[in-house]
Amino acid sequence: MLALGRAMMSKPQLLLLDEPSLGLAPLVIEQIFQSIRELTTAMGLTVLLVEQNAMGALKIADVGIVLNLGSIAAIGSAAALKDDPAVRAAYLGF
């Protein structure tokens, strides 16, 4: 959370986040993702989020791009990607 706060001090228009949930407890991950979503709404901030926690990322995203071995496997609205059977099987485990 501290790193996120420090990043916001410069009032960016674009925030690049690489694995912000890596190594964190599930409760902290939920708080981080909620904070990211609130920042995008309150400040009109654009966030480019790279995240292995696909379900968490898709919950807060408007648009998602799914990569497989460095190539784009799927692109679309986060809601559509969460419901895509191929994406669910490959990345969400169900």
N, C-alpha and C positions, 0 to 999 in steps of 0.2 A: 504494500500500500504506500509505503514511503517513496519508493521509486516512481510510482504513478503520480503522487502528489508533486514530487520534484519536477517531473516531466511537464506537468500542467502549469508550473510557475511562469514559463515563457509564453503562455497562451498560444499554443500551436494551433494551426488549422488542420494539420494531419499528424496523427500519432501512430508510430510504427511499434507494434508490440510482438516480440518473439517469445513464445512459450511463457506467458505470465503466470501460468498455473503450475509450472514444473516444480515438483518436489513439495508442494503445499498440501496441507490437510484439506479434505473436502469442504469443510465449513468456510475456510479462508478462500478457497477457489470460488465458492458461491458469492462471497462478498466482493471479491475482485471483479468477477464478471458483472455483478450488479452495479458496481461503481463505474465500470466501463460503459455500460448501457446508459446510466444516468448522465455521464459526461457527454455522450453523443447527443442526447436529447436536450440537455440544458444549455450546452455551449455550441451546438451545431458542429460538433467536432467529427471529423472523418477518422476512422480507425482502420488500419490494416493490421489484422490479427493473424499471426501464424500460430497454430495451436494443434497439438495432437489430441487433445480432449475435444473430439469432434462434436459430441452432443452438447457440451457446454458452450462451445463457440457458436454452433448453429442456433442455440436458444437466444443469443443476444444479437445475432447478425441479421442484417437485412438481405444481403446477398452473400453467397458462398461460392468458392471455387475449390473443388476437390482435386488434389493432385495424386497421381499414381506413378511412381518411378520417374518423377520430374516432368511428367506430361499432364495436361489438363484432362481429367477423367470425366468431370461433370461441372457444370456451371448453372447457376440459377438462383431463385429466391431461396432463402434459408428454409422456409416452410416446405417448399417443394423438394429440396435435397433431403430433409429429415424424413420425408415420406417415400423417397425413391427406394424401392426394394434392393437395387444393386448397391447403392451407397450404404444403406443400413447394414446389409450383410457384410460388406467389405470393411467398413470403418466403424460401425457402431456395435457390431457383434450380434445383431439380431435382425 
